[in-house]
């Protein structure tokens, strides 16, 4: 899959495309339904399948006070989109000037001139352009005038709930990683590098842990989790703690992982952590012995969950 950052005038890479547009944060089941339709229609029309997205997320520019935590890093997002079978992703730089572009001008400049669009696929409630003036009716009108068609993909529901990035964020803030995973179609994951920690796991508890500095903006609620850890092409199992280790006094917020049946030096390595299930809340213990006993029980429970 090709990734284009911006779409300069005269781009020669596209001659006939089926296009969708959106933020695609999380690349959840609803997004994947749209991307699958794009890929299918592109094959039927002998065209290129293309998704247009933005960096930074529009909310980061238009509503920075909202402090919206994204579900995916830019690299995660394009990787997940590539897995859908797209031919290309176009990442448009989002600025206030770009946000002021009229919807009709956006369609002319990017869809017609830049991408040579033959069909546009959008979600049922998608809006774009200055003041969100661009909608499905406008796209259909311009399609009739400029020779492209418009397909609308309806919302995906899971257990009666409409899948959305905002709902997934809410589930993660509550620690409901299994529910969030069902909406995503995969376990929620974060990427991060192993950094130096306090060294308490191995020295005080006899249970070595890796301290991860996450690149993602959103971690699940504090607590203990069963996790899968991607280390290059290797998949490891583990138990993770998110929180401030309240049994100790320093109160530093961390993501720490004990890898099951693993020994080796992974300091400085980049890992991907997938949250499979929440085992319990984080809590304070009366002493180190009680904490160590509970961690060993957590590890046993994680092993049981991951084996299932």
C-alpha positions as CSV (number, residue, x, y, z in Angstrom):
1,X,0.0,0.0,0.0
2,X,1.2,3.5,-0.9
3,X,1.0,6.3,1.7
4,X,0.9,9.9,0.3
5,X,1.4,12.8,2.7
6,X,-0.6,15.6,1.1
7,X,-1.6,15.5,-2.6
8,X,0.4,18.0,-4.7
9,X,-1.3,19.3,-7.8
10,X,-0.6,17.2,-10.8
11,X,-0.1,14.0,-8.8
12,X,0.3,11.3,-11.5
13,X,-0.2,8.2,-9.3
14,X,-4.0,8.1,-9.7
15,X,-6.0,7.7,-12.9
16,X,-9.3,6.1,-11.7
17,X,-10.2,5.6,-8.0
18,X,-12.8,4.6,-5.5
19,X,-12.3,6.9,-2.5
20,X,-13.5,7.2,1.1
21,X,-12.7,9.9,3.6
22,X,-12.6,10.1,7.4
23,X,-10.6,10.3,10.6
24,X,-10.5,6.5,11.0
25,X,-9.2,6.7,14.6
26,X,-9.0,3.2,15.9
27,X,-9.9,1.6,12.5
28,X,-12.8,-0.1,14.2
29,X,-15.5,-2.4,12.8
30,X,-17.5,0.5,11.4
31,X,-14.4,1.9,9.6
32,X,-13.4,-1.6,8.4
33,X,-16.9,-2.0,6.8
34,X,-16.4,1.2,4.8
35,X,-12.8,0.2,3.8
36,X,-14.0,-3.3,2.7
37,X,-16.6,-1.7,0.5
38,X,-14.0,0.6,-1.1
39,X,-11.7,-2.3,-1.9
40,X,-14.6,-4.4,-3.3
41,X,-16.0,-1.6,-5.5
42,X,-12.5,-0.7,-6.7
43,X,-12.0,-4.3,-7.9
44,X,-15.4,-4.2,-9.6
45,X,-14.6,-0.9,-11.4
46,X,-11.0,-1.8,-12.1
47,X,-9.9,1.2,-10.1
48,X,-7.6,2.0,-7.3
49,X,-8.9,1.9,-3.7
50,X,-8.0,5.0,-1.7
51,X,-8.7,6.3,1.8
52,X,-8.2,10.0,2.6
53,X,-7.5,10.9,6.2
54,X,-6.0,13.7,8.2
55,X,-3.0,14.5,10.4
56,X,-3.4,15.9,13.0
57,X,-6.9,14.8,13.9
58,X,-9.2,17.8,13.1
59,X,-10.2,18.0,16.8
60,X,-6.6,18.7,17.7
61,X,-6.7,21.8,15.6
62,X,-10.3,23.1,16.0
63,X,-10.9,22.1,19.6
64,X,-7.5,21.6,21.3
65,X,-9.2,22.4,24.7
66,X,-11.1,19.1,24.3
67,X,-7.8,17.2,24.7
68,X,-9.2,14.3,22.6
69,X,-7.1,11.1,23.3
70,X,-6.6,9.2,20.0
71,X,-6.9,5.4,19.9
72,X,-4.2,4.9,17.4
73,X,-0.9,6.5,16.5
74,X,-0.5,7.6,12.9
75,X,1.7,4.6,12.2
76,X,-0.8,2.2,13.8
77,X,-3.6,3.8,11.8
78,X,-2.0,3.4,8.4
79,X,-0.9,-0.1,9.3
80,X,-4.4,-1.1,10.1
81,X,-5.7,0.5,7.0
82,X,-3.1,-1.3,4.9
83,X,-4.4,-4.6,6.3
84,X,-7.8,-3.8,4.7
85,X,-6.3,-4.3,1.3
86,X,-6.3,-0.6,0.2
87,X,-4.1,0.5,-2.7
88,X,-3.3,3.8,-1.1
89,X,-3.9,6.2,1.9
90,X,-3.6,9.9,1.4
91,X,-2.9,11.8,4.6
92,X,-3.8,15.4,4.3
93,X,-2.2,18.0,6.7
94,X,-5.1,19.5,8.7
95,X,-4.8,23.2,9.5
96,X,-7.3,26.0,10.2
97,X,-6.8,27.2,6.7
98,X,-7.6,23.7,5.4
99,X,-10.7,23.6,7.6
100,X,-12.0,26.8,5.9
101,X,-11.9,25.2,2.5
102,X,-15.5,25.1,1.0
103,X,-16.8,21.6,0.5
104,X,-17.3,22.0,-3.2
105,X,-13.7,23.2,-3.6
106,X,-12.4,20.3,-1.6
107,X,-14.2,17.8,-3.9
108,X,-13.0,19.6,-7.0
109,X,-9.3,19.9,-5.8
110,X,-8.8,16.5,-4.2
111,X,-11.4,14.1,-5.5
112,X,-11.7,15.2,-9.1
113,X,-8.3,16.7,-9.9
114,X,-6.1,14.9,-7.5
115,X,-7.7,11.4,-7.4
116,X,-9.7,11.2,-10.6
117,X,-12.5,9.7,-8.5
118,X,-15.2,7.4,-10.0
119,X,-17.0,6.5,-6.8
120,X,-17.1,7.9,-3.3
121,X,-17.9,5.6,-0.3
122,X,-18.9,7.3,2.9
123,X,-20.5,6.6,6.2
124,X,-24.2,7.5,6.6
125,X,-23.5,10.6,8.7
126,X,-20.2,11.9,7.3
127,X,-19.8,15.6,6.8
128,X,-16.8,17.6,5.6
129,X,-15.6,21.0,4.4
130,X,-16.1,24.5,5.9
131,X,-18.6,24.4,8.7
132,X,-19.3,20.7,7.8
133,X,-21.3,22.0,4.8
134,X,-20.4,19.0,2.7
135,X,-22.8,16.0,3.1
136,X,-24.1,13.1,1.1
137,X,-26.6,15.2,-0.8
138,X,-23.8,17.6,-1.9
139,X,-21.7,14.6,-3.0
140,X,-24.5,13.1,-5.0
141,X,-25.2,16.4,-6.7
142,X,-21.6,16.9,-7.6
143,X,-21.4,13.2,-8.7
144,X,-24.2,13.7,-11.2
145,X,-22.5,16.8,-12.6
146,X,-18.9,15.4,-12.7
147,X,-19.4,11.7,-13.4
148,X,-18.9,9.9,-10.2
149,X,-21.2,7.8,-8.0
150,X,-21.8,7.8,-4.3
151,X,-22.3,4.8,-2.0
152,X,-23.4,5.1,1.6
153,X,-22.4,2.5,4.2
154,X,-24.7,2.3,7.3
155,X,-23.5,2.0,10.9
156,X,-22.2,-1.2,12.3
157,X,-23.8,-2.4,15.5
158,X,-22.4,-4.8,18.1
159,X,-24.8,-6.2,20.7
160,X,-27.2,-3.3,19.9
161,X,-24.6,-0.5,20.2
162,X,-23.5,1.6,17.2
163,X,-19.7,1.2,16.9
164,X,-17.9,4.5,17.2
165,X,-14.5,5.8,18.4
166,X,-16.1,7.7,21.2
167,X,-17.8,4.6,22.6
168,X,-14.6,2.7,22.4
169,X,-12.8,5.5,24.4
170,X,-15.5,5.3,27.0
171,X,-15.2,1.6,27.4
172,X,-11.4,1.9,27.8
173,X,-11.7,4.6,30.4
174,X,-13.8,2.1,32.4
175,X,-11.3,-0.7,31.9
176,X,-13.7,-2.6,29.7
177,X,-11.1,-3.9,27.3
178,X,-13.0,-6.9,26.2
179,X,-16.0,-4.8,25.2
180,X,-13.8,-2.3,23.5
181,X,-12.1,-5.2,21.6
182,X,-15.4,-6.4,20.3
183,X,-16.1,-3.0,18.9
184,X,-12.6,-2.8,17.4
185,X,-12.6,-6.3,16.0
186,X,-9.3,-6.9,17.8
187,X,-7.8,-6.3,21.2
188,X,-7.0,-2.7,22.0
189,X,-3.2,-2.2,21.7
190,X,-0.6,0.4,22.5
191,X,3.0,0.7,21.3
192,X,5.9,1.8,23.5
193,X,9.6,1.5,24.3
194,X,11.0,-0.4,27.3
195,X,12.6,2.2,29.6
196,X,14.3,2.1,33.0
197,X,12.0,1.6,35.9
198,X,12.4,1.5,39.7
199,X,13.7,-2.1,39.6
200,X,11.4,-3.1,42.3
201,X,9.8,-6.0,40.4
202,X,12.9,-8.2,40.4
203,X,14.7,-6.9,43.5
204,X,11.8,-6.6,46.0
205,X,9.2,-9.0,44.6
206,X,11.2,-11.5,42.7
207,X,9.0,-10.8,39.7
208,X,10.8,-9.0,36.8
209,X,8.8,-6.4,34.9
210,X,9.3,-4.2,31.9
211,X,8.4,-0.5,32.2
212,X,6.8,0.6,29.0
213,X,6.6,4.3,27.9
214,X,3.5,4.3,25.7
215,X,3.3,6.2,22.5
216,X,-0.5,6.1,22.4
217,X,-2.5,8.8,24.1
218,X,-5.1,6.6,25.8
219,X,-4.4,3.8,28.2
220,X,-7.2,1.7,29.7
221,X,-8.3,2.4,33.3
222,X,-5.9,1.6,36.1
223,X,-5.8,-2.1,37.0
224,X,-4.3,-5.4,36.3
225,X,-4.7,-6.9,32.8
226,X,-3.9,-10.1,30.9
227,X,-2.0,-9.0,27.8
228,X,-0.3,-10.2,24.6
229,X,2.9,-8.6,23.7
230,X,4.3,-8.3,20.1
231,X,8.1,-8.3,20.0
232,X,8.9,-8.1,16.4
233,X,7.5,-11.3,14.9
234,X,7.3,-12.9,18.3
235,X,4.2,-13.0,20.5
236,X,4.6,-13.2,24.2
237,X,2.0,-13.5,27.0
238,X,2.0,-11.3,30.1
239,X,0.3,-9.6,33.0
240,X,0.3,-5.8,33.0
241,X,-0.2,-3.2,35.7
242,X,-1.5,0.3,34.8
243,X,-1.4,2.7,37.7
244,X,0.7,4.3,40.5
245,X,1.6,1.1,42.5
246,X,-0.2,2.4,45.6
247,X,1.6,0.0,47.9
248,X,4.7,2.2,47.4
249,X,4.9,5.9,48.2
250,X,6.2,7.5,45.0
251,X,2.9,7.5,43.1
252,X,4.5,7.5,39.6
253,X,2.0,6.4,36.9
254,X,3.4,3.5,34.8
255,X,2.6,0.7,32.5
256,X,4.5,-2.3,33.7
257,X,4.5,-5.8,32.2
258,X,5.6,-9.2,33.5
259,X,6.3,-11.5,30.5
260,X,5.3,-15.1,31.1
261,X,8.0,-17.8,30.6
262,X,10.5,-15.2,29.3
263,X,14.0,-14.2,30.3
264,X,16.2,-11.8,28.5
265,X,17.2,-8.2,28.2
266,X,14.6,-6.1,26.3
267,X,15.6,-2.7,27.6
268,X,15.2,-0.1,24.8
269,X,13.1,-2.4,22.6
270,X,9.8,-1.3,21.0
271,X,6.9,-3.5,22.0
272,X,3.2,-3.6,21.1
273,X,0.9,-4.5,24.0
274,X,-2.6,-5.9,23.4
275,X,-5.1,-5.8,26.4
276,X,-7.1,-9.0,26.4
277,X,-8.9,-8.9,29.8
278,X,-9.0,-6.8,33.0
279,X,-8.3,-9.1,36.0
280,X,-8.9,-6.7,38.9
281,X,-8.6,-3.1,40.0
282,X,-5.4,-1.6,41.4
283,X,-5.2,-1.5,45.2
284,X,-2.9,-1.0,48.1
285,X,-1.5,-3.9,50.1
286,X,-0.4,-3.9,53.7
287,X,3.1,-5.1,52.9
288,X,5.4,-6.4,50.1
289,X,4.7,-10.0,51.0
290,X,1.0,-9.6,50.5
291,X,1.6,-7.7,47.2
292,X,4.0,-10.4,45.9
293,X,1.4,-13.1,46.7
294,X,-1.3,-11.2,44.8
295,X,0.9,-10.6,41.8
296,X,1.6,-14.3,41.6
297,X,-2.1,-15.0,41.7
298,X,-2.6,-12.4,39.0
299,X,0.0,-14.1,36.8
300,X,-1.7,-17.4,37.3
301,X,-5.0,-15.9,36.3
302,X,-3.5,-14.2,33.3
303,X,-2.0,-17.5,32.2
304,X,-5.4,-19.1,32.5
305,X,-7.2,-16.3,30.6
306,X,-4.6,-16.3,27.8
307,X,-4.7,-20.0,27.4
308,X,-8.4,-19.9,26.9
